[in-house]
Structures are given as C-alpha cells and as structure tokens.
Amino acid sequence: MSYLLRIDASAFGDASVSRQVADSFTAAWSRDIIRRDLALDPVGHLDAAGITARTTPAGAHTPEQKAAALLQDELVEEFLGAEAYVFAVPLYNYSMPSVFKAWLDHIMIVGKTIGLAGPAPSAGRPAVVISARGGGYGPGAPQHGKDFLIPALQTILGDTNLMALDVRPITPELTYAPVMEPLRHLLPQHYASLKQAHAQARRQAAEVAAVIATRRPELPGA
Ligand SMILES: Cc1cc2nc3c(=O)[nH]c(=O)nc-3n(C[C@H](O)[C@H](O)[C@H](O)COP(=O)(O)O)c2cc1C
C-alpha cells in the first residue's frame, strides 16, 4: 500500500477548477500517484448484475455477473491499495457528478469495504475532497446550507461505520463570477477563494504526507 489515489470527476478537462486545485496538491506530492479519470473513462451505473454478483457464489455467476464482479474487484483493489486519496469532485446540481456516484456505488460493498466486524480497511486514511462550485455557499450567502455534496461525502466517505476516511474538504467557490454577468461583482471573492484553495491544497499535501509518515513509519522518505 504505497500510493495516492486521485479520482477526477469534472467534465471540463484542463479547464476544471477542481482539477487545477488537485494539480496544486499533486505538484507538491512526492510519492506515487495512481489516477482514475471518471469523466474520460466512466465506470457505468451499478446494475442488477453488479448487485446480485455480490451475494451469488462466483461459480454460479452469469456472464453479466462475472463481468460486473471483475470491474468491482478492480475498483475495490485500487481503492483499498491506496494510503491516501484526492477526490476532485465539482458541485453538480447541489450534489456530486453522476460519474462519481457511480464509482462510489461500485466500491461501497458490505463485507469488502464497509460493514465489516471491525473498522473499515480504509479507516483513518486521509481523503482530500476538492469541489469547485459556480456559486457561493459560505455563511451569509443566499445558497448557504444548500451544498449537499460535502455533507454527503463526509457521511459516505467519513462515517466510522462506512469508509471511515479522514475527509478534508477544499471548496473553491464562485467559479461562475468570471463568466456570469450577475455574479461579476463577486469576482474578488472568487479570486480570494481560488487563491485560498490552491494554498490549502499545497498545505494538505504536506499534512497528508506527514499523516502517512506517522501511520507508516517504515516508508522511506517519510
Ligand atoms: C451539470 C452542472 C451542474 C451544476 N450545478 C451547480 C450547482 O448546483 N451549484 C453551483 O454552485 N454550481 C453548479 N454548477 C457549476 C459548477 O459547480 C462550476 O462550473 C464548477 O466550477 C465546476 O467544477 P470544475 O471547474 O472543477 O469543473 C454546475 C455545473 C454543471 C456542469
């Protein structure tokens, strides 16, 4: 277990603010990184074959269940093999991009990643969640309280009965300000938020490396 798993979910490629902030993290990261880009290479929705494959003995799998189990095994192995995570997950319709939700549906498996007798295998691993958003959701903003992405991921990824990850959100806001006239007056707040997000990402790279060094003192360069 010796890599950072970076998952991207923005449809906007290099223009994505979430990706650019995640790049600030990875630029300051000196260990191995495995990347999965769900926008370029989506995993598809979890279907009946994928769900029933989990409770059907492998020897009795239909061809569809076999294919679904192979994909889930690959994704779970990649997830569990990581020592830390960066999730670049923009806010879409007050929630997460469907490609990211689909990926989560494939890896949240009772008996493999969650719902085990003891703590989840991923318990305590740092997970930096970078989520750009067009609007503003801080205290005093009209949309305050309507960000249903970070709270959902804090539960799904962070709850001790689920993945039990150490979730660290970074939320560059008001990315619509440069392109939407009614939000133009919020440009200074957008630039401040962006600057803060990049700084947080660089700081998190150092903090996460320090956490890993504590958890895995045998790693070279820790
Ligand atoms: C399908 C879609 C839905 C969106 N929904 C929201 C939303 O609910 N609230 C919001 O503030 N911005 C919303 N936006 C704007 C994005 O959050 C914004 O463009 C953000 O910068 C996208 O992240 P990215 O730059 O990493 O791609 C939406 C954009 C798209 C494409």
The ligand as a Gaussian input file, in Angstrom:
#p B3LYP/6-31G(d) Opt

LIG

0 1
 C      -24.240000      19.876000     -14.701000
 C      -23.785000      21.025000     -13.850000
 C      -24.482000      21.319000     -12.696000
 C      -24.058000      22.366000     -11.880000
 N      -24.735000      22.621000     -10.726000
 C      -24.276000      23.578000      -9.898000
 C      -24.916000      23.815000      -8.643000
 O      -25.870000      23.148000      -8.252000
 N      -24.446000      24.803000      -7.865000
 C      -23.358000      25.555000      -8.227000
 O      -22.952000      26.409000      -7.448000
 N      -22.734000      25.353000      -9.406000
 C      -23.165000      24.399000     -10.237000
 N      -22.523000      24.153000     -11.420000
 C      -21.327000      24.932000     -11.723000
 C      -20.078000      24.160000     -11.353000
 O      -20.097000      23.779000      -9.990000
 C      -18.861000      25.019000     -11.660000
 O      -18.789000      25.244000     -13.056000
 C      -17.580000      24.379000     -11.162000
 O      -16.507000      25.244000     -11.437000
 C      -17.377000      23.039000     -11.824000
 O      -16.203000      22.456000     -11.333000
 P      -14.942000      22.305000     -12.273000
 O      -14.479000      23.699000     -12.603000
 O      -13.972000      21.551000     -11.459000
 O      -15.361000      21.559000     -13.496000
 C      -22.928000      23.139000     -12.247000
 C      -22.255000      22.835000     -13.441000
 C      -22.664000      21.790000     -14.213000
 C      -21.891000      21.460000     -15.488000

